[in-house]
């Protein structure tokens, strides 16, 4: 079974930036603190940052996405 990602297109530059901020607030926290306790179970995120270079690559990739979203609004 193939899953399709649904791509949401922001309606304004401010919305694109707000969505980006929300995404980072959720995603980056667990990338730096990969172990979390949910109920009585411990969960561990496998794609946490191991080096500063990985973190910089992650940021570059996501800022490219944001720039494309904003350019699509112009």
N, CA, C and O of each residue as an XYZ file, in Angstrom:
296
protein
N       0.846     -1.182      0.000
C       0.000      0.000      0.000
C       0.888      1.242      0.000
O       1.802      1.365      0.816
N       0.612      2.147     -0.912
C       1.375      3.383     -1.005
C       0.616      4.506     -0.301
O      -0.575      4.711     -0.536
N       1.315      5.218      0.552
C       0.700      6.350      1.239
C       1.027      7.627      0.495
O       2.148      7.813      0.021
N       0.048      8.499      0.397
C       0.267      9.798     -0.239
C       0.279     10.867      0.833
O      -0.581     10.895      1.714
N       1.257     11.741      0.749
C       1.289     12.887      1.648
C       0.366     13.952      1.102
O       0.387     14.261     -0.090
N      -0.428     14.499      1.966
C      -1.278     15.613      1.578
C      -0.486     16.888      1.835
O      -0.031     17.126      2.954
N      -0.325     17.693      0.821
C       0.462     18.916      0.955
C      -0.484     20.093      1.153
O      -1.358     20.359      0.328
N      -0.286     20.783      2.260
C      -1.093     21.956      2.557
C      -0.356     23.182      2.052
O       0.836     23.348      2.312
N      -1.054     24.032      1.337
C      -0.447     25.264      0.820
C      -0.961     26.438      1.652
O      -2.162     26.704      1.675
N      -0.059     27.138      2.334
C      -0.488     28.291      3.132
C      -1.066     29.385      2.245
O      -0.716     29.509      1.071
N      -1.954     30.169      2.832
C      -2.633     31.219      2.072
C      -1.942     32.575      2.175
O      -2.261     33.496      1.423
N      -0.993     32.699      3.109
C      -0.268     33.958      3.263
C       1.138     33.679      3.779
O       1.436     32.591      4.270
N       1.985     34.677      3.655
C       3.352     34.539      4.164
C       3.336     34.364      5.677
O       4.081     33.546      6.217
N       2.493     35.124      6.361
C       2.405     34.990      7.820
C       1.957     33.592      8.226
O       2.468     33.029      9.194
N       1.003     33.031      7.488
C       0.548     31.676      7.804
C       1.671     30.666      7.585
O       1.838     29.745      8.385
N       2.449     30.831      6.501
C       3.570     29.928      6.231
C       4.578     29.978      7.376
O       5.077     28.942      7.818
N       4.872     31.172      7.847
C       5.830     31.331      8.945
C       5.260     30.755     10.241
O       5.983     30.101     10.994
N       3.975     30.990     10.511
C       3.351     30.442     11.722
C       3.345     28.911     11.710
O       3.615     28.278     12.731
N       3.035     28.322     10.552
C       3.038     26.861     10.443
C       4.442     26.302     10.634
O       4.629     25.260     11.262
N       5.419     27.004     10.086
C       6.820     26.614     10.228
C       7.225     26.644     11.698
O       7.904     25.737     12.178
N       6.814     27.672     12.400
C       7.115     27.811     13.824
C       6.472     26.669     14.622
O       7.111     26.081     15.494
N       5.218     26.362     14.323
C       4.526     25.280     15.018
C       5.213     23.942     14.773
O       5.409     23.155     15.699
N       5.577     23.694     13.515
C       6.278     22.458     13.177
C       7.582     22.350     13.961
O       7.863     21.308     14.554
N       8.375     23.409     13.970
C       9.654     23.378     14.680
C       9.460     23.196     16.177
O      10.223     22.472     16.817
N       8.453     23.842     16.741
C       8.200     23.708     18.182
C       7.975     22.251     18.565
O       8.450     21.792     19.604
N       7.253     21.534     17.726
C       6.956     20.121     18.008
C       8.124     19.213     17.656
O       8.510     18.352     18.447
N       8.684     19.406     16.472
C       9.682     18.472     15.959
C      11.047     18.630     16.610
O      11.685     17.634     16.952
N      11.499     19.842     16.784
C      12.860     20.041     17.312
C      13.003     19.604     18.758
O      14.058     19.108     19.154
N      11.957     19.781     19.548
C      12.055     19.388     20.950
C      12.425     17.916     21.069
O      13.318     17.549     21.832
N      11.729     17.077     20.307
C      11.996     15.644     20.420
C      13.270     15.228     19.682
O      13.797     14.144     19.935
N      13.769     16.066     18.779
C      15.037     15.754     18.121
C      16.209     15.960     19.090
O      17.253     15.322     18.952
N      16.032     16.847     20.062
C      17.068     17.084     21.065
C      16.858     16.235     22.319
O      17.811     15.915     23.029
N      15.617     15.880     22.579
C      15.280     15.048     23.723
C      14.489     13.841     23.195
O      13.262     13.804     23.282
N      15.212     12.862     22.649
C      14.539     11.782     21.936
C      13.790     10.768     22.805
O      13.000      9.982     22.282
N      14.022     10.772     24.112
C      13.324      9.823     24.972
C      12.151     10.520     25.648
O      12.317     11.566     26.276
N      10.972      9.935     25.515
C       9.784     10.521     26.131
C       8.967      9.404     26.772
O       8.917      8.282     26.269
N       8.334      9.732     27.888
C       7.497      8.753     28.570
C       6.043      9.073     28.234
O       5.554     10.172     28.496
N       5.370      8.094     27.654
C       3.947      8.232     27.315
C       3.209      7.181     28.129
O       3.360      5.978     27.912
N       2.411      7.662     29.066
C       1.775      6.726     29.995
C       2.846      6.064     30.835
O       3.626      6.738     31.508
N       2.883      4.747     30.794
C       3.902      4.013     31.548
C       5.010      3.493     30.655
O       5.912      2.799     31.123
N       4.952      3.821     29.376
C       5.953      3.343     28.423
C       6.944      4.436     28.066
O       6.600      5.617     28.017
N       8.182      4.021     27.816
C       9.202      4.949     27.322
C       9.301      4.774     25.813
O       9.412      3.651     25.321
N       9.261      5.869     25.089
C       9.399      5.863     23.639
C      10.699      6.577     23.305
O      11.103      7.507     24.003
N      11.348      6.140     22.242
C      12.621      6.730     21.865
C      12.612      7.073     20.381
O      12.399      6.201     19.538
N      12.839      8.314     20.069
C      12.898      8.749     18.674
C      14.239      8.321     18.088
O      15.286      8.554     18.692
N      14.208      7.696     16.916
C      15.421      7.147     16.329
C      16.182      8.142     15.461
O      17.356      7.918     15.165
N      15.550      9.225     15.049
C      16.210     10.170     14.137
C      16.634     11.466     14.827
O      16.463     12.553     14.275
N      17.179     11.348     16.021
C      17.650     12.529     16.749
C      18.994     12.983     16.189
O      19.674     12.234     15.487
N      19.367     14.225     16.511
C      20.622     14.792     16.006
C      21.817     14.203     16.753
O      21.877     14.221     17.982
N      22.753     13.687     15.986
C      23.967     13.140     16.587
C      25.133     14.111     16.463
O      26.089     14.051     17.237
N      25.047     15.016     15.472
C      26.125     15.981     15.252
C      25.533     17.346     14.917
O      24.365     17.468     14.550
N      26.358     18.348     15.051
C      25.955     19.702     14.674
C      25.698     19.775     13.167
O      24.819     20.511     12.717
N      26.457     19.018     12.402
C      26.281     18.998     10.945
C      24.882     18.482     10.565
O      24.247     19.030      9.664
N      24.408     17.443     11.240
C      23.060     16.927     10.992
C      22.014     17.996     11.292
O      21.051     18.158     10.543
N      22.207     18.713     12.376
C      21.281     19.784     12.747
C      21.263     20.866     11.674
O      20.189     21.327     11.289
N      22.423     21.279     11.185
C      22.499     22.310     10.154
C      21.872     21.854      8.843
O      21.206     22.643      8.173
N      22.073     20.600      8.469
C      21.448     20.060      7.259
C      19.930     20.059      7.393
O      19.215     20.378      6.442
N      19.445     19.702      8.572
C      18.014     19.697      8.855
C      17.432     21.104      8.700
O      16.401     21.296      8.056
N      18.109     22.075      9.299
C      17.644     23.459      9.185
C      17.650     23.925      7.736
O      16.672     24.514      7.276
N      18.730     23.672      7.010
C      18.819     24.078      5.602
C      17.665     23.499      4.785
O      17.035     24.212      4.004
N      17.394     22.224      4.964
C      16.318     21.568      4.208
C      14.965     22.204      4.501
O      14.178     22.438      3.584
N      14.688     22.483      5.769
C      13.386     23.033      6.124
C      13.248     24.507      5.745
O      12.147     24.957      5.429
N      14.335     25.259      5.771
C      14.250     26.646      5.315
C      14.061     26.708      3.803
O      13.425     27.637      3.305
N      14.596     25.748      3.066
C      14.351     25.678      1.619
C      12.869     25.440      1.349
O      12.296     26.036      0.437
N      12.252     24.568      2.144
C      10.809     24.315      2.006
C      10.030     25.598      2.267
O       9.123     25.939      1.508
N      10.376     26.308      3.334
C       9.678     27.555      3.660
C       9.829     28.571      2.540
O       8.852     29.222      2.169
N      11.043     28.726      1.987
C      11.269     29.668      0.896
C      10.416     29.323     -0.314
O       9.862     30.223     -0.946
N      10.294     28.022     -0.658
C       9.459     27.614     -1.788
C       7.997     27.931     -1.533
O       7.286     28.359     -2.442
N       7.542     27.725     -0.306
C       6.149     28.053      0.041
C       5.897     29.540     -0.141
O       4.879     29.938     -0.708
N       6.824     30.360      0.337
C       6.652     31.807      0.246
C       6.725     32.257     -1.216
O       5.939     33.107     -1.636
N       7.653     31.701     -1.990
C       7.752     32.061     -3.407
C       6.476     31.669     -4.151
O       6.060     32.364     -5.078
N       5.853     30.561     -3.749
C       4.599     30.135     -4.374
C       3.443     31.071     -4.084
O       2.442     31.056     -4.800
N       3.563     31.882     -3.050
C       2.508     32.837     -2.688
C       2.628     34.148     -3.439
O       1.657     34.896     -3.554
N       3.830     34.430     -3.956
C       4.056     35.723     -4.619
C       3.438     35.746     -5.991
O       3.530     36.754     -6.692
